[in-house]
Amino acid sequence: MNSFEVTGGLELKGELVPQGAKNEALQILCAVLLTPDKVVIRNIPDIRDVNKLIELLQHLGVQVEQTGVLKGEFTFHAKNINIDYLQTEEFKKQASALRGSIMIVGPLLARFGKARIPKPGGDKIGRRRLDTHFIGFQSLGATFDYNEQDSFYNVEAKKLKGCYMLLDEASVTGTANIIMAAVLAEGTTTIYNAACEPYIQQLCNMLNRMGAKITGIGSNLLNIEGVTSLKGTEHKLLPDMIEIGSFIGLAAMTKSEITIKEVGYPHLGVIPDVFKRLGIQMELRGDDLFIPRQESYEIESFIDGSILTVADAIWPGFTPDLLSVILVTATQANGTVLIHQKMFESRLFFVDKLIDMGAQIILCDPHRATVIGLNRKVPLRAISMTSPDIRAGVALLIAAMSAKGKSIIHNIEQIDRGYQRIDERLNAIGAKITRV
């Protein structure tokens, strides 16, 4: 198990270029299975989860060539897929270690008439059910079976047929999986209560360039007219909005002047506004986001004077992936905020580490925490801690970089799953992070 040794209390200055979006990459990579033609994808982040998925695709028979190292460009050719690989123990081991592997099911079902997946892994942040995926496949005419003995989900269909469906939740991965199945189904599929995140919009636009017929993109009501086949295309991933938000919080916590390059501002939604409500200043310069050095930042109150609440919500609401960063950033603000994590019941449990560092936080229940910012009057102190998941991991890294002294963060493999060479990139602008 690797660790970060972090010397805190240093001010950073310089430019950071956000990586390609991790959550978009996992969907787009699975979509290459829908066509026997070549697909070129650019701005792919060099992170553990994405690399594991590429490795899984290779074992399925996808030819993968890295054609642009500096731009994260890969060419994928899914002409000769070995569907029998799904029956192997090696596949079970690979797929169960990566939650994003669930999104190979829709493309394989659409193109080959069958697919299977073991119970996937990923962050331990609470219940993350898969019902939406498989109910959607069943609505399209697939038969579903869960084998308790080998923990495999199995779906099969001679021919998928379009239908109307109302999703029981606006699941991003569920919506993506159903879209990828429906584009090759016979007839028209209408998906209501679809997720509409920029990642889903990117997936739909890519599929349309491949020959799909999807309308309603950007809304929660999608109409998909099935086609018989898809062709190859080229696609560039958006900048990672979660990393951009992490850098905003980092700049505030460490009193640093940072420019985040080419952020794709129109795709950030309410993320900048939520950080502004914590009192963090920022300036849009072209498509670059400039965060000035701030000695202090003050949390707003609601109009009636009540305590600000920051809660996650389906898009275009605030993404749950940044609540951990908002929470840690608030510890050094001036004021109080209630953090309400609605979607996952275990994601706030990392606050005990922040409390050990001296933060004033009341964990009200598994979903809510009240953060009392003391305006830097009580600086965080360095401790040894363990990263429980990707987003909590980077929040703890931000806390350690603002703390006095030298902190140790264990289990940084979690951080590496979602952040590309984060230590090297931050060290380049003045941080002191050693990988041990």
Buried (B, 14 or more C-beta within 10 A) or exposed (E): EEBBBBBBBBBBEEEBEBBBBBBBBBBBBBBBBBBBBBBBBBBBBEBBBBBBBBEBBEBBBBEBEEEEEEEBBBBBBBEEBEBEBBEEEEBBEBBBBBBBBBBBBBBBBBBEBBBBBBBBBBBEBBEBEBEBBBBBBBBBBBEBEEEEEEEBBBBBBEEBBBBEBEBEBBBBBBBBBBBBBBBBBBEBBBBBBBBBBBBBBBBBBBBBBBBBEBEBBBEBEBBBBBBEEBBBBEBBBBBBBBBBBBBBBBBBBBBBBBBBBEBBBEBBBBBBEBBBBBBBBBEEEEEBBBBEBBEEBBBEBEEEEEEBEBBBBBBEEBBBBBBBBBBBBBBBBBBBBBBBBBBBBBBBBBBEBBEEBBBBBEBEEBBBBBBBBBBBEBBBBBBBBBBBBBBBBBBBBBBBBBBBBBBBBBBBBBBBBBBBBBBEBBBEBBBBBEBE
